[in-house]
Amino acid sequence: QVQLVESGGGLVQAGASLRLSCVASGRTFSSYFMGWFRQAPGKEREFVAAISWGGDNTYYADSVKGRFTISGDNAKNTVYLQIVSLKPEDTAVYYCAAGPLLRQMDYWGKGTLVTVSS
């Protein structure tokens, strides 16, 4: 059974940094893309960042370039999302996802809530 388990969210002040983690288990992800998405209150879920499991390629939404960094640790089956200079508009539930294509994420975690106070 495939599981993606996110952690690292919380309540922080604007300007702070956070590192979200996603531990993947249940199958081999070597040919997969791992992604982070977020859903803010009252808004649709949106793409944030993705990485090819080998880590050779990374992809970012324009809105987060420069502040978000995605990385992976193959030995730990873990993908990270480092966020710096957090803004109130970053408040959202952040989801980890995995799939064979960037536009086909077959597996999803339950999410971790990030709340940024001004």
LINZI-V660223 format. One record per backbone hydrogen bond with DSSP energy under -0.5 kcal/mol. NH is the residue of the N-H (numbers start at 1). CO is the residue of the C=O. E is the energy in kcal/mol with one decimal. If there is no record, write none. Layout:
NH_CO_E, NH_CO_E
//
This chain:
3_25_-2.5, 5_23_-2.2, 6_4_-0.6, 7_21_-1.9, 10_113_-0.8, 12_10_-0.6, 12_115_-2.9, 14_117_-2.4, 15_86_-2.9, 16_13_-2.0, 18_83_-2.4, 20_81_-2.8, 21_7_-2.6, 22_79_-1.9, 23_5_-2.3, 24_22_-0.6, 24_77_-3.1, 25_3_-2.1, 29_27_-0.5, 32_29_-2.1, 33_99_-3.3, 34_51_-2.9, 35_97_-3.0, 36_49_-3.3, 37_95_-2.8, 38_46_-2.4, 39_93_-2.1, 43_40_-2.4, 46_38_-3.1, 48_36_-2.5, 49_36_-1.7, 50_59_-2.2, 51_34_-2.6, 52_57_-2.2, 53_32_-2.6, 55_52_-3.2, 59_50_-2.5, 61_48_-2.6, 64_61_-1.7, 65_61_-0.9, 65_62_-0.6, 67_64_-2.1, 68_64_-1.9, 69_82_-2.4, 71_80_-1.8, 73_78_-3.1, 74_72_-0.5, 76_73_-0.8, 77_73_-0.7, 77_74_-0.8, 78_73_-1.9, 79_22_-2.4, 80_71_-3.2, 81_20_-2.3, 82_69_-3.1, 83_18_-3.3, 84_67_-2.1, 85_15_-0.6, 86_16_-2.6, 90_87_-2.4, 91_88_-1.8, 92_114_-2.0, 93_39_-2.2, 94_92_-0.6, 94_112_-3.1, 95_37_-2.9, 95_93_-0.5, 97_35_-2.4, 98_107_-2.1, 99_33_-2.2, 101_104_-1.1, 104_101_-1.5, 106_98_-1.1, 106_104_-0.8, 107_98_-2.5, 109_96_-2.6, 110_4_-0.6, 112_94_-2.0, 114_92_-2.9, 115_10_-2.8, 115_113_-0.5, 117_12_-3.0, 117_115_-0.6
//
